[in-house]
Amino acid sequence: MKASEVSKLTGLPISTLRFYERKQVIPVQFVSRDENNYRVYAKEVVGFLEDVRTLLSVGFTIQELILLINESENSYTEKKALVQEKIQHIQEQKEKLESSKIFLMDVLEGKASFQTHCQS
């Protein structure tokens, strides 16, 4: 499929697809060239890019993605440590959000020592 189709299916601009290619975020097995030298993407790239979006949303950087994707870059142990670090970070964020939720519920119920009362 052409870049425009991948862009429509993923919501990513074509410029982002090209950036990902340059940075080797999109592995070469997902991209080829046709007789006119246009990029042709394998249909599997859509799911792959959804995974990339998920990894970015939980705090992975482009550089970290490259390390995870590129098989020759790091050892399995290093990649595992990186993923475990992100899982720990997500757990910490989850705990902070839960604490914030409890606080806001207390505000609504007038239990929090907070200047604004939300009860009617």
TORKE-750023 format. One line per 10 residues: number of its first residue (from 1); for each residue x, y, z of N, C-alpha, C, O. Coordinates in Angstrom, 2 decimals. Last residue first. Example, Ala and Ser with C-alpha at 12.3 -4.5 7.8 and 13.67 -1.06 7.14 Angstrom:
BEGIN
2) 12.85:-2.25:7.08:13.67:-1.06:7.14:12.90:0.03:7.87:13.41:1.14:8.04; 13.19:-5.69:7.80:12.30:-4.50:7.80:13.20:-3.30:7.80:14.24:-3.32:8.46
END
This chain:
BEGIN
120) -23.51:20.78:46.97:-24.59:21.79:46.84:-25.40:21.89:48.10:-26.34:22.68:48.17; -19.94:20.58:47.14:-21.27:20.08:47.46:-22.30:21.18:47.33:-22.00:22.36:47.54; -17.47:21.60:46.79:-18.21:21.25:45.58:-19.61:20.74:45.88:-20.39:20.48:44.96; -15.62:24.21:48.14:-16.51:23.09:48.42:-17.38:22.85:47.20:-17.95:23.78:46.64; -12.30:25.20:48.21:-13.54:25.22:47.45:-14.37:23.99:47.80:-13.87:22.86:47.77; -10.07:24.64:49.88:-10.83:25.88:50.04:-12.18:25.88:49.33:-13.12:26.50:49.82; -9.80:21.56:51.60:-9.58:22.30:50.36:-10.50:23.50:50.41:-11.61:23.40:50.93; -9.56:18.91:52.94:-9.29:20.24:53.48:-8.82:21.11:52.32:-7.63:21.34:52.10; -12.24:16.85:51.86:-10.87:17.33:51.70:-10.71:18.69:52.35:-11.61:19.53:52.30; -14.90:16.31:52.00:-14.03:15.70:53.01:-12.61:16.25:52.96:-11.86:16.11:53.93
110) -16.76:16.94:50.08:-16.52:17.90:51.16:-15.63:17.37:52.26:-15.60:17.94:53.35; -17.00:15.34:47.93:-17.79:14.96:49.09:-17.60:15.91:50.28:-18.19:15.71:51.34; -15.15:16.46:46.18:-16.58:16.44:45.83:-17.47:16.17:47.04:-18.56:16.72:47.15; -12.81:15.91:47.59:-13.21:17.29:47.35:-14.70:17.35:47.05:-15.43:18.18:47.60; -12.79:13.13:47.43:-12.92:13.76:48.74:-13.34:15.22:48.61:-14.12:15.72:49.41; -12.33:12.91:44.70:-13.59:12.39:45.24:-13.85:12.99:46.63:-14.98:13.31:46.97; -9.76:13.98:44.63:-10.86:14.68:43.96:-12.22:14.20:44.44:-13.16:14.98:44.57; -8.37:11.96:46.06:-8.41:13.33:46.54:-9.58:14.10:45.93:-10.31:14.79:46.64; -8.74:9.80:44.34:-9.27:9.74:45.70:-9.38:11.15:46.28:-10.38:11.48:46.92; -7.31:10.76:42.11:-8.74:10.45:42.00:-9.38:10.43:43.38:-10.46:10.99:43.57
100) -4.73:10.89:43.13:-5.39:12.12:42.69:-6.90:11.91:42.60:-7.67:12.80:42.96; -4.27:8.16:43.51:-4.23:9.08:44.65:-4.94:10.39:44.32:-5.68:10.93:45.14; -4.38:7.33:40.86:-5.35:6.80:41.83:-5.42:7.70:43.06:-6.50:7.97:43.59; -2.16:8.69:39.84:-3.50:8.99:39.34:-4.58:8.50:40.30:-5.58:9.18:40.52; -0.12:7.41:41.26:-0.33:8.86:41.41:-1.72:9.25:40.95:-2.39:10.06:41.59; -0.41:4.80:40.27:-0.57:5.07:41.70:-0.82:6.56:41.96:-1.66:6.91:42.79; 0.19:5.23:37.58:-1.10:4.69:37.96:-1.39:4.99:39.43:-2.51:5.39:39.78; 2.86:6.01:37.74:1.85:6.95:37.24:0.46:6.52:37.66:-0.37:7.35:38.04; 3.95:3.59:38.64:4.05:4.80:39.47:3.03:5.84:39.04:2.41:6.48:39.89; 3.39:1.97:36.42:2.83:1.63:37.73:2.86:2.84:38.66:1.89:3.10:39.38
90) 4.96:3.25:34.50:3.50:3.20:34.33:2.83:2.90:35.66:1.81:3.51:36.00; 7.50:2.67:35.57:7.06:4.07:35.42:5.53:4.14:35.28:4.89:5.00:35.88; 7.52:-0.10:35.29:7.61:0.50:36.62:7.11:1.94:36.60:6.40:2.38:37.50; 7.49:-0.23:32.51:6.39:-0.82:33.26:6.36:-0.23:34.68:5.29:0.09:35.19; 9.96:0.93:31.97:8.73:1.61:31.52:7.52:1.07:32.27:6.62:1.83:32.62; 11.64:-1.03:33.05:11.70:0.34:33.56:10.43:1.11:33.19:9.89:1.86:34.01; 11.06:-3.17:31.37:10.70:-3.25:32.79:10.70:-1.87:33.45:9.86:-1.59:34.30; 12.19:-2.19:29.00:10.74:-2.41:29.08:10.30:-2.49:30.53:9.26:-1.94:30.89; 14.90:-2.16:29.78:14.25:-0.93:29.32:12.73:-1.06:29.43:12.05:-0.14:29.90; 15.35:-4.86:30.31:15.50:-3.87:31.39:14.80:-2.56:31.02:14.17:-1.93:31.88
80) 15.02:-5.91:27.74:14.11:-6.32:28.81:14.16:-5.30:29.96:13.12:-4.93:30.50; 17.22:-4.78:26.48:15.87:-4.45:26.02:14.85:-4.78:27.10:13.91:-4.01:27.33; 19.28:-6.04:27.89:19.17:-4.58:27.91:17.77:-4.13:27.49:17.20:-3.22:28.08; 18.77:-8.72:27.23:18.78:-8.29:28.63:18.61:-6.79:28.74:17.87:-6.31:29.60; 19.14:-8.79:24.48:17.81:-9.04:25.02:17.72:-8.52:26.45:16.70:-7.95:26.84; 21.35:-6.09:23.55:21.06:-7.47:23.90:19.63:-7.58:24.42:19.00:-6.58:24.77; 21.01:-3.80:20.78:21.18:-4.15:22.19:20.88:-5.62:22.41:20.26:-6.29:21.58; 21.20:-3.83:17.82:21.59:-2.72:18.70:21.92:-3.16:20.12:23.02:-2.89:20.61; 20.21:-5.77:16.18:21.65:-5.80:16.44:22.09:-4.74:17.45:23.24:-4.75:17.89; 17.47:-5.29:15.93:17.94:-6.53:16.55:19.42:-6.53:16.89:19.84:-7.23:17.81
70) 15.68:-2.54:16.56:16.88:-2.97:15.85:17.50:-4.17:16.57:17.99:-4.04:17.69; 13.68:-2.05:18.48:13.35:-2.61:17.17:14.57:-3.22:16.48:14.48:-4.30:15.90; 14.87:-0.92:20.75:14.01:-2.10:20.87:13.83:-2.82:19.54:13.83:-4.05:19.49; 16.25:1.26:19.68:17.00:0.22:20.39:16.18:-1.07:20.52:16.72:-2.17:20.42; 14.11:2.70:18.68:15.13:2.21:17.75:15.92:1.08:18.40:16.22:0.07:17.77; 12.86:3.39:21.05:12.18:2.52:20.08:13.18:1.90:19.12:13.11:0.71:18.81; 14.76:5.12:22.12:14.49:3.86:22.80:13.77:2.88:21.88:14.04:1.68:21.91; 14.53:7.21:20.27:15.81:6.51:20.41:15.62:5.16:21.10:16.24:4.18:20.72; 11.93:8.05:20.75:12.28:7.49:19.43:13.57:6.69:19.55:13.68:5.61:18.97; 10.99:6.95:24.06:11.49:7.95:23.12:11.75:7.26:21.78:11.79:6.03:21.70
60) 8.11:5.93:25.83:9.32:5.57:25.09:9.71:6.72:24.18:8.86:7.39:23.61; 5.70:6.65:27.09:6.95:7.31:27.46:8.21:6.86:26.77:9.29:7.36:27.09; 3.36:5.70:26.21:3.74:5.33:27.57:5.14:5.80:27.93:5.69:5.41:28.95; 3.22:6.58:23.59:2.26:7.13:24.55:2.60:6.77:25.99:2.18:7.46:26.92; 5.11:5.00:22.29:5.37:6.44:22.46:4.46:7.03:23.54:4.90:7.88:24.32; 3.73:2.56:22.34:5.01:2.70:23.04:5.37:4.17:23.27:5.86:4.53:24.34; 1.53:3.22:20.71:1.33:2.82:22.10:2.62:3.01:22.90:2.60:3.54:24.01; 2.84:3.71:18.28:2.06:4.78:18.92:1.84:4.47:20.41:1.95:5.35:21.26; 3.83:1.15:17.79:4.76:2.27:17.99:4.05:3.41:18.71:4.60:4.00:19.64; 1.42:-0.19:17.37:2.27:-0.56:18.51:3.26:0.55:18.83:3.51:0.86:19.99
50) 0.67:1.06:15.04:-0.20:1.19:16.21:0.57:0.82:17.47:0.41:1.46:18.52; 2.71:0.15:13.39:2.67:1.57:13.74:1.72:1.86:14.89:1.94:2.81:15.65; 1.95:-2.56:13.21:3.25:-2.19:13.78:3.24:-0.73:14.23:3.70:-0.42:15.33; -0.46:-2.34:11.86:-0.43:-2.85:13.23:0.86:-2.49:13.95:0.86:-2.16:15.13; 0.65:-1.33:9.43:-0.40:-0.60:10.16:-0.43:-1.05:11.62:-0.42:-0.22:12.52; 2.40:-3.17:8.38:2.96:-1.95:8.95:1.93:-1.18:9.77:2.29:-0.47:10.71; 1.08:-5.20:7.10:1.42:-5.40:8.52:1.98:-4.15:9.18:2.03:-4.07:10.41; 1.04:-4.54:4.44:-0.16:-4.26:5.22:0.11:-4.40:6.72:-0.59:-3.78:7.52; 4.03:-2.85:3.43:3.31:-4.10:3.69:2.11:-3.78:4.58:2.17:-2.85:5.38; 4.26:-0.09:1.23:4.28:-0.62:2.59:3.51:-1.93:2.65:2.47:-2.09:2.01
40) 6.31:1.32:-1.06:5.18:0.40:-0.94:5.31:-0.24:0.44:6.33:-0.86:0.76; 7.46:4.33:-2.50:7.41:3.43:-1.35:6.14:2.58:-1.41:5.06:3.06:-1.77; 8.44:4.40:-5.93:7.55:4.84:-4.85:7.61:3.83:-3.72:7.78:2.63:-3.94; 9.85:3.66:-8.16:10.62:4.02:-6.98:9.75:4.64:-5.87:10.27:5.32:-4.99; 8.40:2.47:-10.09:8.57:3.93:-10.20:9.31:4.51:-9.00:9.39:5.73:-8.86; 8.25:-0.15:-9.23:9.03:0.13:-10.45:9.25:1.63:-10.67:10.19:2.02:-11.37; 8.44:0.31:-5.60:7.86:-0.23:-6.83:8.71:0.18:-8.03:9.78:0.78:-7.86; 10.14:-0.75:-2.65:9.95:0.25:-3.71:9.34:-0.42:-4.93:9.66:-1.56:-5.26; 9.14:-1.41:0.75:9.87:-1.74:-0.48:9.62:-0.60:-1.47:8.97:0.39:-1.14; 8.86:-2.06:4.16:8.89:-1.05:3.10:9.70:-1.57:1.92:10.80:-2.11:2.08
30) 9.08:-3.92:6.15:7.75:-3.34:5.94:7.70:-2.38:4.75:6.62:-1.93:4.37; 11.72:-4.58:6.42:10.84:-5.61:5.86:9.43:-5.09:5.61:8.65:-5.75:4.92; 12.93:-2.41:7.69:12.99:-2.49:6.24:12.07:-3.54:5.65:11.66:-3.42:4.50; 10.97:-1.02:10.38:11.95:-1.97:9.84:11.83:-2.11:8.32:10.75:-1.94:7.75; 10.68:2.15:11.43:9.97:1.19:10.60:11.01:0.24:10.00:11.83:0.67:9.19; 12.81:3.39:12.58:11.75:2.94:13.47:10.89:1.93:12.71:10.43:0.95:13.30; 14.90:4.57:11.21:14.84:3.11:11.26:13.88:2.61:12.34:14.09:1.55:12.94; 14.82:7.20:10.62:15.34:6.85:11.95:15.35:5.33:12.18:15.78:4.87:13.24; 13.60:7.10:8.12:14.96:7.63:8.25:15.61:7.20:9.56:16.79:6.89:9.61; 11.06:6.11:8.88:11.94:5.34:8.00:13.39:5.79:8.15:14.30:4.97:8.29
20) 10.10:8.21:10.45:10.29:6.89:11.05:11.20:6.01:10.19:12.01:5.25:10.72; 9.97:10.16:8.41:10.86:10.36:9.56:11.15:9.01:10.22:12.31:8.71:10.52; 7.94:9.03:6.84:9.30:9.20:6.28:10.33:9.38:7.38:11.43:8.85:7.30; 5.83:9.20:8.65:6.24:7.90:8.11:7.66:7.98:7.57:8.47:7.09:7.81; 5.72:11.95:8.95:6.09:11.12:10.11:6.52:9.74:9.65:7.47:9.17:10.19; 4.84:12.71:6.44:6.16:13.19:6.90:6.63:12.38:8.11:7.83:12.14:8.26; 2.29:11.69:6.41:3.31:11.06:5.56:4.70:11.48:6.00:5.64:10.68:5.94; 0.86:11.54:9.72:1.20:12.26:8.50:2.28:11.50:7.71:3.07:10.75:8.28; -1.26:8.98:10.91:0.07:9.60:10.93:0.31:10.35:9.63:0.00:9.83:8.56; -3.51:7.51:10.82:-3.64:8.88:11.30:-2.31:9.60:11.40:-2.24:10.71:11.93
10) -3.56:4.98:9.75:-2.90:5.16:11.05:-3.12:6.54:11.65:-2.94:6.73:12.85; -4.92:5.18:7.34:-5.25:4.09:8.26:-4.69:4.30:9.66:-5.27:3.85:10.65; -3.71:7.40:6.08:-5.14:7.40:6.39:-5.49:6.36:7.45:-6.27:6.65:8.36; -1.04:6.44:5.86:-1.34:7.67:6.59:-2.81:7.72:7.01:-3.12:8.05:8.16; -1.40:4.31:4.18:-0.92:4.06:5.53:-1.23:5.26:6.41:-1.62:5.12:7.57; -2.16:5.75:1.90:-3.08:4.78:2.50:-2.69:4.48:3.95:-3.54:4.42:4.84; 0.13:7.24:1.38:-1.12:7.94:1.65:-2.15:7.01:2.31:-2.90:7.44:3.18; 2.02:5.27:0.80:2.15:6.06:2.02:0.85:6.76:2.37:0.50:6.87:3.55; 0.37:2.32:-0.53:1.13:3.57:-0.64:1.12:4.32:0.69:0.32:4.03:1.58; 0.84:-1.17:0.00:0.00:0.00:0.00:0.89:1.24:0.00:2.02:1.20:0.48
END
